[in-house]
């Protein structure tokens, strides 16, 4: 057959038109996914060799048909999920997980890698229809998980994003002094307008055990030290019952300025202070963190599970073992819960080789 004959041109046009109607392109994450239904793919595969041999021109290579010259696009890069690294599943009992299990998270001064979201599976091929256009509804995206606690709505701060931790120079581990200098006379959120003192933290700068609370109260705001009121007295007794002195450990809070009327810290306030809390922990590199109350636990773990369900189960924060438990202020209001908090602290004592025994 003459390769310029009307019959050849008509046959090639019919094949290309059939291919055009069955090629769908879908946008996804900056890349493109190519989908073709099975019947059209089989027909194209059958016809392509014979067409190529029948219509090949001698001399310079002919321009390939659109279906041949379009390379299959590479898969779009996977996008990170919004999840915190190094965490075990919420609600895991410490009796199911060995207390001395090796940490799994990356060091805190490094930007942790996040789990990748798998590519969405290609939708079922659309039915073949006659006509110049083929339209297929775009596949529905999976709905983003909704937060059942306000802390998951806090904007990601630099340690879990792209920027450096406060006080970090050339990627080196910061010191507490460097972090404090970076904090300066902080005006990063509205809490600065009502504070008397910034309450940065206190204790042993080489502590292996760190307690993280929620925020300063009235007495802490006046004195500039964490946990010096009634809740502080109870925390001191808890630390001593564990076989430590208060000077052996380090104590700090999620937010460094007192919320008015001792209200809960708000998401924007936590977001402003969170990088400095994470930088403090990067400087200390403790063996264990005890998260006192829901704000400390939920902020560090990016988990909105209620503290009543989270407490007592070992978790991991940036390679550091973390024990969530009740805040001393909560225990003052609910004395019956002290027994559960003591059980949590006994689990921490075992990490340090201390005999839990009976509470002093």
Buried (B, 14 or more C-beta within 10 A) or exposed (E): EEEEEEEBEEBBEEBBEBBEBBBBEBEBBEEBBEBBBEEBBEBBEEBBEEBEEEBEEEEEEEEEBEBEEEEEEEEBEEEEEBEBBBBBEBEBEBEEBEBEEEBEBBEBBBBBEBEEBEBBEEBEBBEEEEEEEBEBEEEEEEEEEEEEEBBBEBEEBBBBEEEBBBBBEEEEBBBBEBBBEBBEEBEBBBBBEEBBBBBBBBBBEEBBBBBBBBBBBEBBBBBBBBBBBEBBEBBBBBBEBBBBEBEBBBBBBBBBBBBEEBEEBBEBBBBBBBBBBBBBBBBBBBBBBBBBBBBBBBBBBBBBBBBEEBBBBBBBBBBBBBBBBBBBBBBBEEEEBBEBBBBBBBBBBEBEEEEBEEEE
